[in-house]
Amino acid sequence: MPNYKAIFGMVMMLILAGCSSGGQQGDHQGQKTDKLAENSNGSANLPAPTHVLTGRSLTINMPYRRADKMTWVAGNHLGETGPFRFKTSTVEADAGGPGIDIYRVVYEASGPGDAALRFALVPAGKTLIGPKKTVFDGTPASEYVATVSVKE
């Protein structure tokens, strides 16, 4: 018997991977990957993260549930973000619907260039990079990569 959830997940991943849009200022695309078909925290039922590039300003919106004690963390080491530099981050409670919070991160590009900004949904208090005692060594519930190119 076919695993319809796995097939649906693969189809959605292919659709997300194929989506891209371009503009005068740059090109960008995003890809969400749910590592676990059935996440105990329900992350598979969350809306997909999104990002918007406006000029040199990049805004990334990542849905999650604080009640699941999970959070989105950055996965790029220093120097891996190209011309993009972290500017701000906020959490908007219930912005994605009842019980779904949005972690919003804003980056600003200093000039033209390319970057693949990586994020993962991991247990609260854990990181992907940093001190060894805080680094999450399991499989993230979800991952998102925002691939961005600034032309001017």
C-alpha positions in Angstrom: 0.0 0.0 0.0 1.5 3.3 -1.0 2.5 5.8 1.7 0.4 8.8 0.6 1.8 11.1 3.2 5.3 10.5 2.0 4.3 10.9 -1.6 2.5 14.1 -0.9 5.5 15.4 1.1 7.9 14.6 -1.8 5.6 16.3 -4.3 5.3 19.4 -2.1 9.1 19.5 -1.7 9.6 19.3 -5.4 7.0 22.1 -6.0 8.7 24.3 -3.3 12.2 23.6 -4.8 11.0 24.6 -8.3 9.4 27.8 -7.2 11.4 30.9 -7.9 10.8 34.5 -8.8 12.9 37.3 -10.1 13.0 41.0 -10.1 15.2 43.8 -11.1 17.0 43.8 -7.7 17.6 40.0 -7.6 16.4 36.5 -7.7 15.3 34.3 -4.8 13.8 30.9 -4.0 13.2 28.9 -0.9 13.0 25.3 0.0 11.4 23.7 3.1 12.3 20.2 4.0 10.5 18.3 6.7 12.9 15.6 7.8 10.3 13.6 9.7 7.2 12.5 7.9 5.3 12.4 11.2 6.7 15.0 13.6 5.7 14.6 17.2 5.5 18.4 17.4 3.2 18.6 14.3 5.6 20.8 12.3 4.5 18.9 9.1 1.1 20.7 9.6 2.7 24.1 9.6 2.5 26.5 6.7 5.8 26.7 4.7 8.3 29.4 5.5 8.5 32.2 3.0 10.9 35.1 2.2 10.7 38.3 0.4 13.5 40.3 -1.2 12.8 44.0 -1.6 15.8 45.8 -3.0 18.5 44.8 -0.6 16.2 44.0 2.3 15.4 40.3 2.9 12.6 39.3 5.2 12.2 35.6 6.2 9.0 34.4 7.9 9.1 31.0 9.6 5.9 29.5 11.2 6.2 27.4 14.3 4.4 26.6 17.6 6.0 27.9 20.7 3.8 25.4 22.6 5.8 22.6 21.0 9.0 24.0 22.7 10.7 24.2 19.3 12.3 27.3 17.6 13.9 28.3 14.3 17.7 28.8 14.4 20.2 30.0 11.8 22.6 27.5 10.3 25.2 29.7 8.6 28.7 30.2 9.9 30.3 33.6 9.8 31.1 34.5 6.3 28.5 32.2 4.7 25.8 34.8 4.2 27.4 36.6 1.3 26.5 40.3 1.3 23.6 39.7 3.8 24.0 40.8 7.4 21.5 40.1 10.2 19.5 43.2 11.0 16.6 42.2 13.3 14.3 39.3 14.5 10.9 39.3 16.1 8.3 36.7 17.1 4.7 37.5 16.2 2.3 35.4 18.3 -0.6 33.8 16.4 0.4 35.7 13.2 0.1 32.4 11.2 -3.3 31.6 12.7 -4.5 30.3 16.1 -1.5 28.7 17.9 0.9 29.4 15.0 3.6 32.0 15.6 5.8 33.6 13.1 9.6 34.0 13.6 10.5 36.9 11.4 14.2 37.6 10.5 15.4 40.6 8.5 18.7 40.7 6.7 20.2 43.6 4.7 22.6 43.2 1.8 25.6 45.5 1.6 25.9 45.1 -2.1 25.4 42.6 -5.0 26.0 38.9 -4.3 24.5 35.5 -3.6 23.6 33.6 -0.4 21.9 30.5 0.8 20.5 31.3 4.3 19.8 28.1 6.2 17.4 27.6 9.2 16.2 24.6 11.1 13.4 24.0 13.6 15.0 22.5 16.7 14.2 22.1 20.4 14.2 25.4 22.3 17.6 26.2 23.8 19.5 24.4 21.0 21.5 25.8 18.1 23.0 24.5 14.8 26.2 26.5 15.3 27.9 27.8 18.5 29.1 26.2 21.7 29.2 22.4 21.5 26.9 22.0 24.5 24.1 23.9 22.7 24.5 22.4 19.3 21.5 20.1 18.3 22.9 16.7 17.1 19.6 15.1 16.0 17.5 15.5 12.9 15.7 19.0 12.8 11.9 18.8 12.6 12.1 21.0 9.6 14.7 23.0 7.6 14.4 26.0 5.3 16.9 27.4 2.8 16.4 30.9 1.3 18.6 31.2 -1.8 18.9 34.8 -2.6 20.8 36.8 -5.3 21.1 40.6 -5.3 22.0 42.0 -8.7 22.5 45.7 -7.9 
